[in-house]
Amino acid sequence: MLDPAPSVVHGPADLLTTIPYVLGHHPHDSIVVVFVTGDGRLTCGLSVDRQAPDEFIIDQSSTAAARADANRAFIVGYGPLSDRNRLIGLADSLHMAVTVKACLLVDDGRYFCLNGGCPCTPEHGAVLDPAGSVIAAEMTLSGRVALPSREHFDSFIEPDPDAQARTSAALNSVMELLPDPVAVVHTSLDIASAGDRLSDEQVAYLAVALQDNNGRSAAWVATTGETWQHNLWLDLVRRVPEHCVAAPANLVAWNAWRRSEPALAWAALSKAVHALPDNTMSHLIGAVLTAGINPATLPWPLPEGTDLEVLFR
């Protein structure tokens, strides 16, 4: 979710320029459903491959609309003009759950409004020119990125072999001197929040602290959607050896979800599960991601006595 929403989304061109920043990447061969909530925020309800079944798209979008308390929706198809009738059908079906304000199709740099009788685009479409909108500058200033594709998120979490080697060497010396894991976590967070990067030795201390249940819990509780946390956990994922990567990868996923960056969240979660398949933290974060919970509605840390079953409904 964008918080705050872009201030100048005045028409389809602005909306289409905004969507890559909502997703974190430029969609291709996809169907995207975005909502405007009751308080005026823009949020992604669904982003799936074009091959996804219509029933799945409608069911998931309807559920997401209810969770987001959406008062209007936009359906955008990224694909060939032959998808026109299908998208119109999807818009008609979704309209039963939430008001669909516009149905758009983007193909080869041009966009088409599929609303019956709408004159906002000519018969042969309008040129989509993101450079002509102030949205890109506004989103960049707010810390948003729009990568070329979903696959580019994997490059964010690729290891740095040289840094891993330095961390491994530092691990040999810190194992015998490890202080309280929770204290290590808090010290590391203080360093990162001040804008400083952890040294190799500090990375090694933090990597070991995150292997401890208390240290890992302290880090998770402290992780929200701050940009400096995003930078810290991504940096750690690249610099720690493979046997230490699950915890920081989970923290990247959690921070990314809190920042409404689902593509990065899933990429990081996949890395965590690959490194340590049966870890509880990944299962819990995965449950939150698949439940379609709006990050803005989930207090963190969770208040004592919170009923998780209610959250996942």
C-alpha positions, 0 to 999 in steps of 0.5 A: 500500500502506498502511504501516502498515496500519490497526490496527482493520480488524475487519470489512466496515464497517472494510474498506469505510471503508479502501478509499477511502484505499487508492485515494485516492478513493471508488470508483463503478461499480467493482470493487475487489480488495484484498489482505492481504500476508504481513506484514499490509499492505493493498494494492490489487490492482485497481480497474477500471470495472464494464464490464471483462471478467471474464477481465481482472479475474481475470488481473490480480488473480491476477498482482497477488496473486502480486506482492504475496505476498498470503495473502488477498483481498477483492472489492468491487463498487460498483454495482447489486444485479444485479451479485451473481451476477457478483461471486460468480463472480469470487470463485470464480475468483480463489479458485484463485489466492488465498484470497478471504475476503469478497465484498462489494457496495456499493449506494446507501449499503448493503453486502451480504456475498455469502459463502454463508451469512454472517450479517454483513449482513441480507438488505437490507444494512447501512448503510455509515457511515464516520463511525462508524469510527475509520479515517477519523481514523487515515488522515487523521492518517497523511496519507491522503486520499480524494477524492470520485472519481478525476476529482478528481485532475485538480484537484491538477495544474491550473495556477495562471495567476497563479503561472505568469506570475510564474515566466515573468517570473522565468525571463527573468532566471535563464536567464543566471545558472543555476548547476550544475543538480544543485546547484539541485536539491539546494538546492531539496530542502533548502528543501522538506524544511525545510518552506519553499515555494520563491519565484518565483525559486527555482521558475524556477531549479528549472524550468530545472535540471529541463530538464537531464539531470543535474538531472532525474536528481538529482531523480528519484533523490532522490524517494521517497514523502516528503510534503514531496516530494509537496508540492514537486512538486505546487506546481511543476506548478502554478507552472511554464509548460507547456513546463517541466511534464513533468519535475515532473509525472513526479516527482509521478507517481513520488512518488505511486506510491511513496506507493501513490497510483496514481490521482494517479500516472496523472493526473500521468503523463498530464499529463507525456506530454501536455506532452512526448509522447516523453520517456523518463522518462514511459515508464520510470515508465509501465512501472513503474506497469503492471508492478504492482510493489509500491513497498515491494519496489523499492529506490530509488535502484536498486542498481548492476547491477539487472536491470530485466527481472527487476523487470518480470516 
